[in-house]
Amino acid sequence: IAVSPDPAAYRNLGVAYKKQNKMDEAKKTIDEGLAKYPKDANLLVEKINFFLEAAHYTEALTYINNLLDVEPKNDGALFIKGLAYEKIGNEDSVVYYYTKATEANPKNIKPWNNLSAIYVAKANALVEPMNNLGNSAADIKKYDELKKERKGFYLQAKPYLDKAHEIDPNDEQINRVLKQVETYTKD
């Protein structure tokens, strides 16, 4: 830093401290760099990583927003913002930012996969209530309602899974989930 006091020097030193598990020094170095270069994308990413690793998602959002001010079409930042909102439990923002990430980079498989996972999880959450129903007429009616609701969630997931499959047709997890969705959405 004394020889070359630029953003890269602060980032590199911070990363080196982090690799040595000297987290206080790493954070201090990144903070010093951000004080001098508040709009440097690489320093912002390192700061965001500290918050994400500590599961401090609300705090991470401030720096993600700063990064998006610098790079509004950064699909990675948009994806991470969606992920932070997912951890916080704000589903509307999750879908919005994952969708924005797909618009910024349609070939990034992560937001497509995570969008599908939102609806697959909702569908899968209905399986246990369906299985816990009895054989009465009311239970059979409720089962059919839940089955229809589950199919609706799977249908919402399918376009996202199809796009993820298009990006990486060899992804085993995506192929497995896509088969599951296709099985439960057949008429």
C-alpha positions as CSV (number, residue, x, y, z in Angstrom):
1,I,0.0,0.0,0.0
2,A,2.9,2.4,0.7
3,V,4.3,1.8,-2.7
4,S,1.1,1.6,-4.7
5,P,-1.8,3.0,-2.7
6,D,-4.5,2.0,-5.1
7,P,-7.8,0.0,-4.6
8,A,-6.1,-3.2,-5.8
9,A,-3.4,-3.0,-3.2
10,Y,-6.1,-2.6,-0.4
11,R,-8.1,-5.5,-1.8
12,N,-5.1,-7.8,-2.2
13,L,-3.8,-7.1,1.3
14,G,-7.3,-7.6,2.7
15,V,-7.6,-10.9,0.9
16,A,-4.1,-12.0,2.0
17,Y,-5.1,-11.2,5.6
18,K,-8.3,-13.2,5.2
19,K,-6.4,-16.2,3.9
20,Q,-4.2,-16.0,7.0
21,N,-7.4,-15.9,9.1
22,K,-6.5,-12.4,10.3
23,M,-10.0,-11.2,10.0
24,D,-9.7,-8.0,12.0
25,E,-6.8,-6.9,9.9
26,A,-8.6,-7.9,6.7
27,K,-11.7,-5.9,7.6
28,K,-9.6,-2.9,8.7
29,T,-7.7,-2.9,5.4
30,I,-10.9,-3.2,3.3
31,D,-12.5,-0.4,5.3
32,E,-9.4,1.8,4.8
33,G,-9.6,1.1,1.1
34,L,-13.3,1.9,0.9
35,A,-12.7,5.1,2.8
36,K,-10.3,6.2,0.0
37,Y,-12.1,4.5,-2.9
38,P,-15.8,4.2,-1.9
39,K,-16.9,3.3,-5.5
40,D,-14.3,0.6,-6.2
41,A,-16.3,-2.5,-7.1
42,N,-13.7,-5.0,-6.0
43,L,-13.4,-3.5,-2.5
44,L,-17.2,-3.4,-2.3
45,V,-17.4,-7.1,-3.1
46,E,-14.9,-7.9,-0.4
47,K,-16.9,-5.9,2.1
48,I,-20.1,-7.6,1.0
49,N,-18.4,-11.0,1.5
50,F,-17.6,-10.2,5.1
51,F,-21.3,-9.6,5.8
52,L,-22.5,-12.6,3.9
53,E,-20.0,-14.9,5.6
54,A,-21.2,-13.6,9.0
55,A,-24.8,-14.0,7.9
56,H,-25.4,-10.3,8.3
57,Y,-27.7,-9.9,5.3
58,T,-29.3,-6.6,6.1
59,E,-25.9,-5.0,6.5
60,A,-24.7,-6.6,3.3
61,L,-27.6,-4.9,1.4
62,T,-26.1,-1.4,2.0
63,Y,-22.9,-2.4,0.3
64,I,-24.7,-4.4,-2.4
65,N,-26.7,-1.2,-3.2
66,N,-23.4,0.8,-3.3
67,L,-22.0,-1.8,-5.8
68,L,-25.1,-1.6,-7.9
69,D,-24.7,2.2,-7.9
70,V,-21.3,1.7,-9.5
71,E,-22.3,-1.3,-11.7
72,P,-26.1,-1.3,-12.2
73,K,-26.1,-4.3,-14.5
74,N,-23.8,-6.5,-12.3
75,D,-25.7,-9.8,-12.4
76,G,-23.7,-11.2,-9.6
77,A,-24.6,-8.3,-7.3
78,L,-28.3,-8.5,-8.4
79,F,-28.2,-12.2,-7.6
80,I,-26.6,-11.7,-4.2
81,K,-29.1,-9.0,-3.4
82,G,-31.9,-11.6,-4.2
83,L,-30.1,-14.1,-2.0
84,A,-29.8,-11.6,0.9
85,Y,-33.5,-10.9,0.6
86,E,-34.2,-14.7,0.6
87,K,-32.2,-15.1,3.8
88,I,-34.2,-12.1,5.3
89,G,-37.5,-13.6,4.1
90,N,-38.7,-10.9,1.7
91,E,-40.0,-13.1,-1.1
92,D,-41.2,-10.3,-3.4
93,S,-37.7,-8.7,-3.4
94,V,-36.1,-12.2,-3.9
95,V,-38.1,-12.8,-7.1
96,Y,-37.5,-9.2,-8.3
97,Y,-33.7,-9.3,-7.9
98,Y,-33.3,-12.8,-9.2
99,T,-35.3,-11.8,-12.2
100,K,-33.2,-8.6,-12.7
101,A,-30.1,-10.8,-12.5
102,T,-31.5,-13.0,-15.4
103,E,-32.2,-9.9,-17.4
104,A,-28.6,-8.6,-16.8
105,N,-27.1,-11.9,-17.8
106,P,-29.5,-14.5,-19.2
107,K,-26.7,-17.1,-19.3
108,N,-26.1,-17.0,-15.5
109,I,-27.7,-20.3,-14.3
110,K,-27.8,-19.4,-10.6
111,P,-30.8,-17.0,-10.6
112,W,-32.8,-19.3,-13.0
113,N,-32.2,-22.2,-10.6
114,N,-33.0,-20.2,-7.5
115,L,-36.2,-18.8,-9.0
116,S,-37.3,-22.4,-9.8
117,A,-36.3,-23.5,-6.3
118,I,-38.7,-21.0,-4.7
119,Y,-41.7,-22.6,-6.4
120,V,-40.5,-26.2,-6.1
121,A,-40.0,-25.6,-2.3
122,K,-43.6,-24.3,-2.1
123,A,-44.9,-27.4,-4.0
124,N,-42.8,-29.8,-1.9
125,A,-44.1,-28.2,1.3
126,L,-47.6,-29.4,0.4
127,V,-46.6,-33.1,0.3
128,E,-46.6,-33.6,4.1
129,P,-50.1,-32.0,4.6
130,M,-51.4,-34.1,1.7
131,N,-50.0,-37.3,3.2
132,N,-51.4,-36.5,6.6
133,L,-55.0,-36.4,5.3
134,G,-57.4,-39.3,5.9
135,N,-60.0,-40.9,3.7
136,S,-63.0,-38.9,4.5
137,A,-64.8,-37.0,1.8
138,A,-63.6,-33.7,3.2
139,D,-60.0,-35.1,3.4
140,I,-60.2,-36.3,-0.2
141,K,-61.5,-32.9,-1.3
142,K,-58.7,-31.1,0.6
143,Y,-56.2,-33.5,-0.9
144,D,-57.4,-32.6,-4.4
145,E,-57.2,-28.9,-3.6
146,L,-53.6,-29.3,-2.3
147,K,-52.6,-31.4,-5.3
148,K,-53.9,-28.7,-7.7
149,E,-52.1,-26.0,-5.7
150,R,-48.9,-28.1,-5.8
151,K,-49.2,-28.5,-9.6
152,G,-49.6,-24.7,-9.8
153,F,-46.3,-24.2,-8.0
154,Y,-44.6,-26.7,-10.2
155,L,-45.9,-25.0,-13.3
156,Q,-44.5,-21.7,-12.0
157,A,-41.1,-23.4,-11.5
158,K,-41.0,-25.1,-14.9
159,P,-40.0,-22.1,-17.2
160,Y,-37.1,-21.3,-14.9
161,L,-36.0,-24.9,-14.8
162,D,-36.3,-25.1,-18.6
163,K,-34.0,-22.1,-18.9
164,A,-31.5,-23.5,-16.4
165,H,-31.6,-26.8,-18.4
166,E,-31.0,-24.9,-21.6
167,I,-27.9,-23.2,-20.1
168,D,-26.5,-26.4,-18.7
169,P,-28.2,-29.6,-20.0
170,N,-25.8,-31.8,-18.0
171,D,-26.6,-30.4,-14.5
172,E,-27.8,-33.5,-12.7
173,Q,-29.7,-31.6,-10.0
174,I,-31.6,-29.5,-12.5
175,N,-32.4,-32.6,-14.6
176,R,-33.7,-34.5,-11.6
177,V,-35.9,-31.6,-10.4
178,L,-37.1,-31.0,-14.0
179,K,-38.2,-34.6,-14.3
180,Q,-40.0,-34.3,-10.9
181,V,-41.8,-31.2,-12.1
182,E,-42.7,-32.8,-15.5
183,T,-44.1,-35.9,-13.7
184,Y,-46.4,-33.8,-11.4
185,T,-47.6,-31.4,-14.1
186,K,-48.7,-34.0,-16.6
187,D,-52.4,-33.9,-17.3
